[in-house]
Amino acid sequence: MRMKPSPAQAHPSRSLLVVEDDKASRDLLGLMIATKFPEVTIHYAEDGRAGLELFKRHTPFVVITDVNLPEMDGIQMATEIRVLKADTKLIVITAYSDRDYLEKFNRIGFDAYILKPIVFSKLFNAVEDCFAEAGMEPH
């Protein structure tokens, strides 16, 4: 007897990558996203270099990243992801709201930025918008 793939397996593009160096924050992000979007496959990385490697391996549709990361920061990682797959949806989570950072985010082409402390309804809306733009419902 063959098992049916889960909805996330049937639609592998319904996946996202969370890149956050703080384990408690990474775990909370994953828990909240998994609760809101149970059919989305979530991958996790603790730094920008690991995030880039996971991106190459799994090609998630959405990448959610912090800016300050060890090994490679979120801006450099996002820039490299844009080169690899330009239509990847990028969401940055940051405490930075000054003009220089906002200009960097725009140059790279982040689809959304969420200021810390995170308001999860804003993050959920950003994730929903990313999937909706591609004609995919996240759940």
Backbone as a chain_set.jsonl record, in Angstrom:
{"seq": "MRMKPSPAQAHPSRSLLVVEDDKASRDLLGLMIATKFPEVTIHYAEDGRAGLELFKRHTPFVVITDVNLPEMDGIQMATEIRVLKADTKLIVITAYSDRDYLEKFNRIGFDAYILKPIVFSKLFNAVEDCFAEAGMEPH", "coords": {"N": [[0.839, -1.18, 0.0], [0.596, 2.151, -0.904], [1.528, 5.206, 0.535], [-0.142, 8.327, 0.705], [1.334, 11.412, -0.239], [2.041, 14.05, 2.086], [0.316, 17.258, 2.117], [2.331, 19.225, 2.019], [4.457, 17.773, 0.957], [3.364, 17.11, -1.49], [3.322, 19.537, -2.707], [6.111, 20.812, -3.019], [7.085, 23.389, -3.182], [5.825, 24.803, -1.278], [7.33, 25.698, 0.995], [9.486, 26.988, 3.54], [12.293, 28.81, 4.807], [13.8, 29.447, 7.845], [16.057, 31.635, 9.186], [17.927, 32.254, 11.84], [19.979, 33.191, 14.479], [19.637, 33.071, 17.24], [18.616, 30.597, 19.309], [16.246, 30.287, 20.882], [14.577, 32.253, 19.758], [14.492, 31.333, 17.112], [13.259, 28.833, 17.475], [10.779, 29.69, 18.499], [9.797, 31.214, 16.334], [9.572, 29.15, 14.425], [7.675, 27.466, 15.688], [5.407, 29.158, 15.851], [4.945, 29.732, 13.129], [4.565, 27.134, 12.113], [2.253, 26.437, 13.48], [0.384, 28.265, 12.485], [0.575, 27.801, 9.717], [0.234, 24.866, 8.951], [0.674, 23.141, 6.767], [2.963, 23.876, 5.524], [6.314, 23.241, 4.822], [9.047, 23.595, 6.961], [12.329, 24.749, 7.169], [15.372, 25.11, 9.034], [18.007, 27.307, 10.01], [21.023, 28.323, 11.653], [22.824, 30.291, 11.053], [24.026, 32.56, 8.481], [25.604, 31.283, 6.501], [24.969, 28.554, 6.809], [22.284, 28.836, 6.263], [22.34, 29.57, 3.549], [23.405, 27.223, 2.434], [21.359, 25.385, 3.096], [19.34, 26.547, 1.611], [20.275, 26.109, -1.008], [20.075, 23.34, -1.071], [17.33, 22.753, -0.562], [15.721, 24.685, -1.789], [13.661, 26.612, -0.796], [10.533, 28.376, -1.01], [10.043, 30.725, 0.385], [12.125, 32.796, 2.354], [12.932, 33.597, 5.589], [14.699, 35.824, 7.449], [17.038, 36.947, 9.929], [19.031, 39.918, 10.369], [21.576, 40.363, 11.64], [23.788, 37.928, 11.778], [25.933, 35.152, 12.556], [28.911, 34.047, 10.766], [27.871, 34.637, 8.069], [26.123, 37.483, 7.222], [22.555, 38.293, 7.224], [21.919, 39.987, 5.098], [23.968, 39.638, 3.175], [23.582, 36.897, 2.7], [20.953, 36.933, 1.643], [21.402, 38.427, -0.671], [23.007, 36.648, -2.131], [21.197, 34.558, -2.425], [19.305, 35.791, -4.062], [20.777, 35.917, -6.436], [21.01, 33.206, -7.039], [18.321, 32.345, -7.252], [16.105, 34.315, -8.368], [13.366, 34.801, -7.947], [12.732, 34.087, -5.385], [11.028, 34.58, -2.36], [11.692, 36.984, 0.051], [11.903, 37.725, 3.441], [12.741, 39.947, 5.915], [13.675, 40.073, 9.302], [14.153, 42.385, 11.734], [15.81, 44.66, 14.004], [16.576, 47.019, 13.083], [15.678, 50.141, 11.858], [16.545, 52.33, 10.578], [17.267, 54.651, 7.908], [19.433, 53.895, 6.17], [19.552, 51.072, 6.388], [16.959, 50.415, 5.514], [17.125, 51.249, 2.863], [19.057, 49.421, 1.94], [17.593, 47.046, 2.217], [15.6, 47.501, 0.326], [17.155, 47.679, -2.04], [18.166, 45.078, -2.276], [15.825, 43.786, -2.56], [13.969, 42.782, -0.709], [10.925, 41.272, 0.132], [9.365, 41.862, 2.264], [9.677, 43.535, 5.402], [10.015, 43.006, 8.834], [9.741, 44.512, 11.86], [11.504, 44.147, 14.955], [10.345, 44.21, 18.328], [8.74, 41.213, 17.246], [5.609, 41.317, 15.709], [3.389, 38.952, 15.412], [1.122, 38.716, 13.778], [1.685, 40.464, 11.693], [3.908, 39.216, 10.546], [2.704, 36.792, 9.739], [0.883, 37.794, 7.837], [2.705, 38.762, 5.94], [3.939, 36.375, 5.101], [1.702, 35.028, 4.049], [1.088, 36.81, 1.952], [3.361, 36.48, 0.326], [3.082, 33.801, -0.59], [0.576, 34.036, -1.819], [1.049, 35.817, -3.939], [2.258, 34.155, -5.729], [0.249, 32.556, -6.419], [-0.252, 30.495, -4.696], [-1.721, 28.941, -1.939], [-0.859, 29.055, 1.43], [-1.979, 27.344, 3.24]], "CA": [[0.0, 0.0, 0.0], [1.365, 3.392, -1.018], [0.984, 6.313, 1.333], [-0.276, 9.604, 0.007], [2.227, 12.433, 0.32], [1.374, 15.141, 2.799], [0.172, 18.414, 1.23], [3.622, 19.906, 1.844], [5.251, 16.964, 0.041], [2.741, 17.197, -2.805], [3.666, 20.865, -3.218], [7.369, 21.11, -2.338], [7.371, 24.818, -3.152], [5.216, 25.35, -0.069], [8.309, 25.541, 2.062], [10.206, 28.207, 3.894], [13.526, 28.679, 5.568], [13.963, 30.419, 8.924], [17.475, 31.792, 9.52], [17.988, 33.046, 13.076], [21.045, 32.624, 15.303], [19.178, 32.86, 18.608], [17.838, 29.357, 19.291], [14.898, 30.498, 21.422], [13.818, 32.996, 18.74], [14.31, 30.428, 15.968], [12.249, 27.849, 17.871], [9.485, 30.37, 18.597], [9.366, 31.498, 14.958], [9.144, 27.888, 13.826], [6.435, 27.024, 16.331], [4.308, 30.041, 15.455], [4.689, 29.541, 11.695], [4.014, 25.785, 11.94], [0.888, 26.449, 13.996], [-0.447, 29.04, 11.559], [0.651, 27.215, 8.371], [0.659, 23.483, 9.199], [1.017, 22.404, 5.551], [4.207, 24.419, 4.979], [7.535, 22.616, 5.325], [9.94, 24.622, 7.5], [13.735, 24.399, 7.362], [15.973, 26.019, 10.006], [19.458, 27.502, 9.998], [21.47, 29.18, 12.759], [23.673, 31.376, 10.554], [23.833, 32.834, 7.067], [26.25, 30.276, 5.651], [24.115, 27.356, 6.879], [21.055, 29.192, 5.556], [22.599, 29.502, 2.113], [23.543, 25.802, 2.082], [20.018, 24.785, 3.129], [18.606, 27.084, 0.465], [20.729, 25.38, -2.203], [19.62, 21.953, -0.985], [15.871, 22.596, -0.521], [15.102, 25.756, -2.573], [12.368, 27.035, -0.257], [9.892, 29.478, -1.716], [10.156, 31.911, 1.245], [13.22, 32.804, 3.328], [12.77, 34.579, 6.661], [16.036, 35.922, 8.036], [17.519, 38.046, 10.753], [20.133, 40.619, 9.703], [22.836, 40.061, 12.328], [24.003, 36.489, 11.891], [27.345, 34.776, 12.454], [29.399, 33.442, 9.517], [27.456, 35.457, 6.929], [24.924, 38.172, 7.698], [21.342, 38.06, 6.458], [21.926, 40.783, 3.867], [24.823, 38.935, 2.214], [22.913, 35.653, 2.345], [19.826, 37.266, 0.765], [21.967, 38.841, -1.957], [23.421, 35.435, -2.839], [19.974, 33.831, -2.779], [18.728, 36.49, -5.226], [21.547, 35.508, -7.616], [20.691, 31.804, -7.317], [16.913, 32.183, -7.629], [15.632, 35.693, -8.22], [11.968, 34.932, -7.545], [12.556, 33.687, -3.992], [10.442, 35.612, -1.506], [12.584, 37.257, 1.178], [11.357, 38.518, 4.54], [13.777, 40.234, 6.9], [13.241, 40.419, 10.651], [15.263, 43.221, 12.18], [15.596, 45.762, 14.937], [17.032, 48.227, 12.396], [14.653, 50.856, 11.09], [17.112, 53.561, 10.027], [17.173, 54.815, 6.456], [20.465, 53.12, 5.468], [19.129, 49.673, 6.309], [15.77, 50.322, 4.663], [17.599, 51.339, 1.477], [19.677, 48.126, 1.623], [16.514, 46.07, 2.057], [14.957, 47.781, -0.963], [18.089, 47.327, -3.119], [18.21, 43.62, -2.387], [14.501, 43.362, -2.999], [13.198, 42.054, 0.29], [9.494, 41.396, -0.113], [8.776, 42.45, 3.471], [10.536, 43.579, 6.582], [9.259, 42.971, 10.077], [10.554, 45.069, 12.94], [11.484, 43.527, 16.279], [9.828, 42.875, 18.601], [7.877, 40.715, 16.174], [4.157, 41.22, 15.822], [3.215, 37.765, 14.579], [0.099, 38.92, 12.743], [2.367, 41.087, 10.547], [4.709, 38.168, 9.916], [1.776, 35.882, 9.061], [0.393, 38.484, 6.639], [3.8, 38.802, 4.961], [4.081, 35.018, 4.557], [0.524, 34.797, 3.202], [1.251, 37.619, 0.736], [4.385, 35.849, -0.518], [2.49, 32.642, -1.258], [-0.545, 34.483, -2.658], [1.593, 36.406, -5.167], [2.611, 33.06, -6.634], [-0.949, 31.755, -6.643], [-0.265, 29.353, -3.779], [-2.23, 29.181, -0.597], [0.035, 28.35, 2.349], [-2.719, 26.303, 3.984]], "C": [[0.883, 1.243, 0.0], [0.715, 4.49, -0.205], [0.893, 7.561, 0.473], [0.703, 10.604, 0.608], [1.418, 13.474, 1.08], [1.221, 16.308, 1.834], [1.491, 19.141, 1.0], [4.514, 19.121, 0.889], [4.693, 17.041, -1.371], [3.073, 18.518, -3.485], [4.96, 21.317, -2.552], [7.696, 22.595, -2.291], [6.721, 25.499, -1.95], [6.157, 25.127, 1.111], [8.957, 26.882, 2.342], [11.387, 27.869, 4.762], [13.569, 29.803, 6.586], [15.443, 30.453, 9.29], [17.572, 32.775, 10.682], [19.02, 32.397, 13.979], [20.624, 32.358, 16.741], [18.217, 31.665, 18.625], [16.418, 29.554, 19.794], [14.02, 31.237, 20.409], [13.51, 32.118, 17.536], [13.213, 29.407, 16.274], [10.86, 28.478, 17.943], [8.94, 30.696, 17.209], [8.826, 30.229, 14.3], [7.826, 27.397, 14.38], [5.245, 27.852, 15.863], [3.946, 29.84, 13.983], [4.051, 28.172, 11.453], [2.569, 25.71, 12.426], [-0.053, 27.153, 13.025], [-0.52, 28.386, 10.179], [1.096, 25.749, 8.47], [1.078, 22.71, 7.95], [2.307, 22.909, 4.899], [5.384, 23.694, 5.632], [8.492, 23.721, 5.756], [11.335, 24.032, 7.685], [14.342, 25.468, 8.265], [17.481, 26.099, 9.822], [19.825, 28.508, 11.082], [22.411, 30.289, 12.321], [23.488, 31.501, 9.045], [24.44, 31.797, 6.143], [25.421, 28.99, 5.633], [22.797, 27.611, 6.15], [21.218, 29.084, 4.054], [22.724, 28.046, 1.652], [22.188, 25.102, 2.084], [19.174, 25.282, 1.965], [18.982, 26.318, -0.801], [20.177, 23.951, -2.23], [18.106, 21.822, -1.157], [15.098, 23.604, -1.372], [13.727, 26.154, -2.037], [11.832, 28.248, -1.01], [10.054, 30.793, -0.953], [11.344, 31.727, 2.181], [12.953, 33.941, 4.306], [14.104, 34.638, 7.386], [16.195, 37.127, 8.946], [18.641, 38.722, 9.961], [21.466, 40.221, 10.329], [22.949, 38.568, 12.579], [25.5, 36.212, 11.872], [27.638, 34.159, 11.084], [29.12, 34.297, 8.29], [26.18, 36.16, 7.373], [23.744, 37.939, 6.754], [21.29, 38.821, 5.149], [22.775, 40.093, 2.799], [24.166, 37.634, 1.756], [21.773, 35.917, 1.362], [20.306, 37.68, -0.623], [22.37, 37.617, -2.775], [22.217, 34.591, -3.257], [19.325, 34.462, -4.003], [19.453, 36.108, -6.518], [21.17, 34.079, -8.019], [19.272, 31.621, -7.845], [16.196, 33.497, -7.35], [14.204, 35.814, -7.722], [11.689, 34.43, -6.13], [11.994, 34.86, -3.205], [11.309, 35.744, -0.256], [11.892, 38.158, 2.19], [12.476, 38.709, 5.549], [13.109, 40.605, 8.224], [14.404, 41.161, 11.284], [14.839, 44.229, 13.238], [15.959, 47.089, 14.283], [15.895, 48.863, 11.6], [15.215, 52.136, 10.475], [17.151, 53.501, 8.502], [18.191, 53.975, 5.677], [20.058, 51.655, 5.312], [17.913, 49.511, 5.412], [16.15, 50.404, 3.19], [18.273, 50.036, 1.041], [18.603, 47.074, 1.364], [15.824, 46.253, 0.708], [15.849, 47.388, -2.133], [18.13, 45.82, -3.351], [16.873, 43.093, -2.904], [13.785, 42.485, -1.995], [11.72, 42.309, 0.021], [8.778, 42.007, 1.082], [9.86, 42.573, 4.524], [9.649, 43.739, 7.803], [10.187, 43.482, 11.17], [10.397, 44.253, 14.215], [11.051, 44.572, 17.297], [8.762, 42.485, 17.575], [6.412, 40.755, 16.586], [3.788, 40.087, 14.864], [2.137, 37.92, 13.524], [0.717, 39.567, 11.505], [3.221, 40.061, 9.803], [3.807, 37.208, 9.135], [1.233, 36.511, 7.781], [1.46, 38.512, 5.548], [3.99, 37.433, 4.307], [2.916, 34.71, 3.622], [0.644, 35.556, 1.887], [2.264, 36.989, -0.218], [3.81, 34.659, -1.278], [1.376, 33.064, -2.215], [-0.057, 35.082, -3.975], [1.945, 35.344, -6.199], [1.409, 32.161, -6.924], [-1.014, 30.508, -5.793], [-0.888, 29.787, -2.471], [-1.34, 28.405, 0.365], [-0.676, 27.288, 3.173], [-4.037, 26.053, 3.35]], "O": [[1.804, 1.364, 0.808], [-0.5, 4.68, -0.253], [1.748, 7.814, -0.376], [0.885, 10.642, 1.825], [0.261, 13.742, 0.756], [1.923, 16.356, 0.823], [1.743, 19.623, -0.104], [5.247, 19.714, 0.098], [5.45, 17.039, -2.341], [3.1, 18.597, -4.714], [4.923, 22.118, -1.619], [8.494, 23.026, -1.459], [7.036, 26.649, -1.642], [5.816, 24.457, 2.086], [8.974, 27.781, 1.5], [11.469, 26.798, 5.363], [13.395, 30.972, 6.24], [16.019, 29.43, 9.66], [17.331, 33.972, 10.523], [18.958, 31.193, 14.227], [21.206, 31.495, 17.398], [17.141, 31.717, 18.03], [15.476, 29.038, 19.193], [12.854, 30.887, 20.225], [12.401, 32.151, 17.002], [12.346, 29.147, 15.439], [9.879, 27.878, 17.503], [7.758, 30.481, 16.938], [7.755, 30.24, 13.694], [6.955, 26.96, 13.628], [4.198, 27.305, 15.52], [2.766, 29.785, 13.636], [3.102, 28.059, 10.677], [1.754, 24.995, 11.844], [-1.162, 26.68, 12.776], [-1.572, 28.416, 9.539], [2.228, 25.429, 8.107], [1.781, 21.706, 8.069], [2.697, 22.42, 3.838], [5.434, 23.555, 6.854], [8.724, 24.672, 5.01], [11.503, 22.965, 8.275], [13.882, 26.609, 8.267], [18.144, 25.106, 9.522], [19.057, 29.418, 11.394], [22.765, 31.147, 13.13], [22.867, 30.645, 8.414], [23.856, 31.465, 5.111], [25.195, 28.406, 4.573], [22.257, 26.716, 5.5], [20.341, 28.567, 3.362], [22.205, 27.682, 0.596], [21.893, 24.317, 1.183], [18.385, 24.527, 1.397], [18.109, 25.925, -1.575], [19.854, 23.425, -3.294], [17.637, 20.894, -1.816], [13.919, 23.385, -1.648], [12.732, 26.042, -2.752], [12.592, 29.037, -1.571], [10.186, 31.853, -1.564], [11.55, 30.646, 2.733], [12.773, 35.092, 3.909], [14.59, 33.622, 7.883], [15.573, 38.172, 8.753], [19.143, 38.156, 8.991], [22.38, 39.79, 9.626], [22.298, 38.016, 13.466], [26.258, 36.95, 11.243], [26.723, 33.797, 10.344], [30.043, 34.641, 7.551], [25.251, 35.509, 7.851], [23.912, 37.453, 5.635], [20.681, 38.354, 4.186], [22.352, 39.976, 1.649], [24.188, 37.305, 0.57], [21.638, 35.211, 0.362], [19.691, 37.328, -1.629], [22.105, 37.556, -3.976], [22.226, 33.98, -4.325], [18.847, 33.751, -4.886], [18.827, 35.988, -7.571], [21.029, 33.782, -9.206], [19.042, 30.842, -8.77], [15.743, 33.75, -6.234], [13.852, 36.833, -7.127], [10.531, 34.356, -5.719], [12.436, 35.998, -3.367], [11.621, 34.756, 0.408], [11.364, 39.215, 1.843], [13.092, 37.738, 5.988], [12.124, 41.342, 8.262], [15.513, 40.634, 11.365], [13.668, 44.595, 13.345], [15.693, 48.156, 14.838], [15.242, 48.212, 10.784], [14.467, 52.938, 9.917], [17.077, 52.429, 7.902], [17.854, 53.405, 4.639], [20.202, 51.072, 4.237], [17.845, 48.564, 4.628], [15.565, 49.71, 2.358], [18.089, 49.591, -0.092], [18.695, 46.304, 0.408], [15.502, 45.277, 0.031], [15.365, 46.826, -3.115], [18.128, 45.355, -4.491], [16.816, 42.078, -3.598], [13.075, 41.552, -2.372], [11.32, 43.433, -0.282], [7.71, 42.601, 0.934], [10.831, 41.816, 4.535], [8.678, 44.494, 7.804], [11.278, 42.95, 11.376], [9.321, 43.739, 14.52], [11.379, 45.746, 17.123], [7.992, 43.323, 17.105], [6.033, 40.29, 17.661], [3.867, 40.249, 13.646], [2.233, 37.305, 12.463], [0.317, 39.255, 10.384], [3.249, 40.045, 8.572], [4.115, 36.854, 7.997], [1.133, 35.84, 6.754], [1.157, 38.309, 4.372], [4.18, 37.345, 3.094], [3.119, 34.189, 2.526], [0.337, 35.014, 0.825], [2.05, 36.967, -1.43], [4.03, 34.526, -2.482], [1.25, 32.505, -3.304], [-0.681, 34.876, -5.016], [1.93, 35.607, -7.401], [1.537, 31.135, -7.592], [-1.738, 29.566, -6.117], [-0.608, 30.874, -1.964], [-1.087, 27.22, 0.147], [-0.023, 26.416, 3.747], [-4.802, 25.215, 3.827]]}, "num_chains": 1, "name": "protein.A"}
